[in-house]
């Protein structure tokens, strides 16, 4: 599976070819720094790594009197890797919410029915996870477990409930 930064950059480049500067500007416009702080240096390093792995290819362009710039396009190998990474990110639950948040930004790369299928599966996974947590809390409440431990598991329960709600909202807007 791709790193979060690689998934984010491939998703952006998949939408349309961009140069590194345009990518950093697009990340600023998307307010990504408020939920996933990706430094400009990470953008440039990730681009080099993606190009080395042949997931993107760069074309040097000359625009007026400006210095040459390299515009990156996603390769077929990159598109396949992006789709696989997005699917894995959607179909797993990770307490690092950024993994799913990044996938959600680019879910429109899939046809509508596949989006619905993936989100339905995610909802099923989350509900099973929630059921397991609820059973665990009931068991903990009947034993001699410290209240702080129970409260921490309940906090995890709240996170899963929020993920279910957010995933349901995405599912509901897919037409």
Secondary structure, DSSP 8 states (H G I E B T S, - for coil): ---HHHHHHHHHHHHS-EEHHHHHHHHHHTTGGGTS---HHHHHHHHHHHHHTTSEEEEEE--TTS--EEEEEE-HHHHHHHHHHHHHHHTS--S-THHHHHHHHTGGGS-HHHHHHHHHHHHHHHHHHHHHHHHHHHHHHTTT--HHHHHHHHHHHHHHHHHHHHHHHHHHH--
